[in-house]
Amino acid sequence: MIRVLIVDDHAIVRNGLAQLLETTDDLELVGAARDGEQAVTMAAELQPDVILMDLSMPGTDGIAATGQIVAANPSAHVLVLTSFSDKTRILDALQAGAEGYLLKHSEPETILTGIRDVVADGSPLDPKAARVLLTNRRSPGPDTQLTVREQEVVEMIGDGLPNKTIARRLGISERTVKSHLTNIYQRLGVTDRTQAALWAQRQRRPDYGS
């Protein structure tokens, strides 16, 4: 059972998401926070598997709350669910530690699948958010090349290894692996783990004939 904490300042949204979770057999609502400050407290107390996080809230916003939650518990899975698709918010949320970014107009099944995906090392992105990241990645500059560590990570992704195994082999945390994946997606112009794996496999093909 995947335990979910909902964070949104609108009661109607919290109630709607709660009803959505009730339609499933594998997702369980453990709490609902009305702002970022309450989310940080409840995440520490309840230790949910996934925090479904709004961004625009009074007081502590979703980006600040995400950073605090992840700093306190690096294994926390934060999935943003918001109305905003501008570049600054998307990048700030991912840099704060969010593992996915969905918009509130998403189909209910997309939201449910996104919750499951972040637990399974996925990085669900709304198509609008993905386009923003790709546009940002296409800007010319020296960071279009993978670093040595990012190359190591993407090669292991190409081998089908999960984040936990990659972290153990490289001697780093799973959170660091996920941070590398976010950078890799942007630099390669891909939007998910499967595309990154295919890229890694294509890079090896010239060697097969040698």
Summary of the structure (lengths in Angstrom):
residues: 210
radius of gyration: 17.3
end to end distance: 48.4
largest distance: 61.9
contacts: 669
relative contact order: 0.10
helix: 57%
strand: 13%
